Amino acid sequence: MKSGPELALLAHATEVAVNAIGVPKEERKFSPHLTLARIRERVPLDGLMRAIEALQSVEFGSFVVPSFYLYLSSGGKYTKLAEFVLA
């Protein structure tokens, strides 16, 4: 996924801020993503892979994000901790 430098800067600033309150830094390189579903059991994905490969383009456009939320994810339960409004 392509993203502008602003997203990487936001991710870095977020990591620095939560690290200051005791959250360990992420060891993996930042990779922007959107979770559409979680699959708990292994299922065949051949049909999905063929459908993706058949797409003319994987570019879906862009949009402006006015704010984002920080969630705590634990055992499939999500708790909204805070909202951050972007200027």
C-alpha positions as a LaTeX table, in Angstrom:
\begin{tabular}{lrrr}
\hline
Residue & $x$ (\AA) & $y$ (\AA) & $z$ (\AA) \\
\hline
Met1 & 0.00 & 0.00 & 0.00 \\
Lys2 & 1.31 & 3.41 & $-0.89$ \\
Ser3 & 0.95 & 6.24 & 1.57 \\
Gly4 & 2.38 & 9.68 & 1.94 \\
Pro5 & 5.10 & 10.60 & 4.41 \\
Glu6 & 2.44 & 12.11 & 6.70 \\
Leu7 & 1.11 & 8.68 & 7.63 \\
Ala8 & 4.57 & 7.40 & 8.56 \\
Leu9 & 5.17 & 10.55 & 10.63 \\
Leu10 & 1.82 & 10.04 & 12.40 \\
Ala11 & 2.69 & 6.41 & 13.14 \\
His12 & 6.09 & 7.43 & 14.50 \\
Ala13 & 4.64 & 10.21 & 16.68 \\
Thr14 & 2.02 & 7.80 & 18.01 \\
Glu15 & 4.64 & 5.20 & 18.83 \\
Val16 & 6.80 & 7.77 & 20.64 \\
Ala17 & 3.79 & 9.00 & 22.64 \\
Val18 & 2.62 & 5.56 & 23.75 \\
Asn19 & 6.18 & 4.46 & 24.45 \\
Ala20 & 6.42 & 7.36 & 26.90 \\
Ile21 & 3.57 & 5.78 & 28.89 \\
Gly22 & 5.12 & 2.32 & 28.90 \\
Val23 & 3.99 & 0.64 & 25.66 \\
Pro24 & 6.97 & $-1.19$ & 24.12 \\
Lys25 & 8.12 & 0.00 & 20.70 \\
Glu26 & 7.08 & $-2.09$ & 17.73 \\
Glu27 & 9.97 & $-4.11$ & 16.30 \\
Arg28 & 8.40 & $-4.51$ & 12.85 \\
Lys29 & 8.66 & $-1.84$ & 10.16 \\
Phe30 & 5.52 & 0.32 & 9.89 \\
Ser31 & 3.16 & $-1.07$ & 7.27 \\
Pro32 & $-0.12$ & 0.83 & 6.85 \\
His33 & $-3.09$ & $-1.51$ & 6.64 \\
Leu34 & $-6.82$ & $-1.82$ & 7.11 \\
Thr35 & $-8.20$ & $-4.94$ & 8.74 \\
Leu36 & $-11.34$ & $-6.05$ & 6.91 \\
Ala37 & $-11.78$ & $-9.38$ & 8.68 \\
Arg38 & $-10.10$ & $-11.71$ & 11.10 \\
Ile39 & $-10.09$ & $-15.39$ & 10.24 \\
Arg40 & $-9.71$ & $-17.54$ & 13.32 \\
Glu41 & $-9.63$ & $-20.87$ & 11.47 \\
Arg42 & $-7.70$ & $-21.71$ & 8.33 \\
Val43 & $-9.90$ & $-21.44$ & 5.25 \\
Pro44 & $-9.02$ & $-21.86$ & 1.57 \\
Leu45 & $-8.20$ & $-18.47$ & 0.05 \\
Asp46 & $-7.59$ & $-19.59$ & $-3.55$ \\
Gly47 & $-10.78$ & $-17.94$ & $-4.85$ \\
Leu48 & $-9.94$ & $-14.68$ & $-3.10$ \\
Met49 & $-6.40$ & $-14.70$ & $-4.47$ \\
Arg50 & $-7.67$ & $-15.29$ & $-8.02$ \\
Ala51 & $-10.18$ & $-12.44$ & $-7.67$ \\
Ile52 & $-7.46$ & $-10.06$ & $-6.48$ \\
Glu53 & $-5.11$ & $-11.09$ & $-9.30$ \\
Ala54 & $-7.92$ & $-10.44$ & $-11.83$ \\
Leu55 & $-8.36$ & $-6.82$ & $-10.73$ \\
Gln56 & $-7.39$ & $-4.24$ & $-13.33$ \\
Ser57 & $-5.83$ & $-2.08$ & $-10.61$ \\
Val58 & $-5.33$ & $-2.27$ & $-6.88$ \\
Glu59 & $-5.51$ & 1.52 & $-6.60$ \\
Phe60 & $-8.67$ & 2.44 & $-4.74$ \\
Gly61 & $-8.16$ & 6.20 & $-4.47$ \\
Ser62 & $-7.42$ & 8.38 & $-1.48$ \\
Phe63 & $-9.30$ & 10.18 & 1.24 \\
Val64 & $-8.76$ & 12.71 & 4.01 \\
Val65 & $-8.86$ & 11.45 & 7.59 \\
Pro66 & $-10.11$ & 14.11 & 10.03 \\
Ser67 & $-9.32$ & 12.03 & 13.12 \\
Phe68 & $-8.30$ & 8.59 & 14.31 \\
Tyr69 & $-8.96$ & 6.45 & 17.36 \\
Leu70 & $-6.58$ & 4.53 & 19.60 \\
Tyr71 & $-8.00$ & 1.12 & 20.51 \\
Leu72 & $-6.93$ & $-1.55$ & 22.95 \\
Ser73 & $-7.33$ & $-4.97$ & 21.35 \\
Ser74 & $-7.50$ & $-7.91$ & 23.71 \\
Gly75 & $-8.94$ & $-11.33$ & 23.00 \\
Gly76 & $-11.16$ & $-10.12$ & 20.18 \\
Lys77 & $-12.56$ & $-7.27$ & 22.27 \\
Tyr78 & $-11.81$ & $-3.69$ & 21.22 \\
Thr79 & $-11.92$ & $-0.80$ & 23.67 \\
Lys80 & $-11.71$ & 2.77 & 22.33 \\
Leu81 & $-9.16$ & 4.62 & 24.45 \\
Ala82 & $-8.95$ & 8.02 & 22.77 \\
Glu83 & $-9.74$ & 10.07 & 19.67 \\
Phe84 & $-7.11$ & 12.25 & 18.03 \\
Val85 & $-8.30$ & 15.08 & 15.79 \\
Leu86 & $-5.92$ & 15.92 & 12.97 \\
Ala87 & $-5.42$ & 19.55 & 12.00 \\
\hline
\end{tabular}
